[in-house]
Amino acid sequence: MLNVFVGSAEQQLAVVDAFVAAAAALGLEAREHEAASDREIDAVLVGPDGPTLFVQLKSAATVAADTVTRQLRQRPENLRDDMTYVVVADRITAAARESLSRAGVNWLDLRGHLRLRAPGLFIDADVPAQVRPKAERRGISGQVGVELSALLLLDPARTLGVRAAAEELSRSPSSVSEAFAALRAAGLVDGENRVTGSELFWELAEHWRPVSRDLAGIPGPGGGWDDRDTAALRLGLDDVESTVGWALTDTVAAVAYGAPVSTRVDHPPDFYVSDQSILRRAVQLLGVAATASSRAGRVRVAPISLVCTRRVDATGWADQIWPLANPLFVALDLAQDPGRGREILDGWTPGKPWHRVW
């Protein structure tokens, strides 16, 4: 039996707790480590027949193919022989897991897997999934924080100042400045307010909770619909990229963008609409589905106006007559499914001019 002694640094407490819980699930005994002088040590493994192994833990929101290099750079250059380094993240993609393991870096994916290799010790096993407290990260705060994060992710290579962002979002410069400061403090953007990895996307996904209703029917663009009903629903099928209207999202939109999705041809579509009034009209005109499995489609109120003002006309390159939501918003919807949706995102890089930010 191994004994795990936990470091007492307050800022690492949640991460250490997660590591200890994963170790305990594999039969390791956990208890507090009280050596305050060893600030670089977060946990200690003591084997019954072997030397003590000191553990240094590094926290991350997400480690993906585009951010794993940064994690490797942050690894201490000269660890003592009796120390090991473990990256602990809410999510580590398959490619990042492989890169970390190849580089000899141990890792704990809080979705449920621990890899720990050291002299006399080798663990590569599933463990119970864990969710870190949401209060741990406060980078995105309020509606302005959500809007600003989405604006930055739409074009991550762009350097965006406070006044330019405030003008695009129709927000006050002071509120945008506060939102930028919160993102910088949480390490979600760099000192020049630029997106540097996938952490901001996954943080935004935690705040992405649109109101939705399952519909008994869906409108039919191009045929069979009364012009008055079409106008009342504000479908916005003309001049798609310069007007506001319905935007196809989630699974059916992901298929149109070429994401690795296996689904039925008649999979119910999901749409974004710009406000609650249109959702209510859709419910009145199209009816509410008796059950989720019997729905003809689903309509959602866009969390931010950018969803319905920056739609994509796919009629020239895809077999899809509906306007599409930008790939960013489609990806945010897929991210809500911790299993299938995130597997799709791991294998999806949208083509130009769009950007992979997850």
Summary of the structure (lengths in Angstrom):
residues: 358
radius of gyration: 23.6
end to end distance: 39.1
largest distance: 80.0
contacts: 1104
relative contact order: 0.10
helix: 36%
strand: 19%
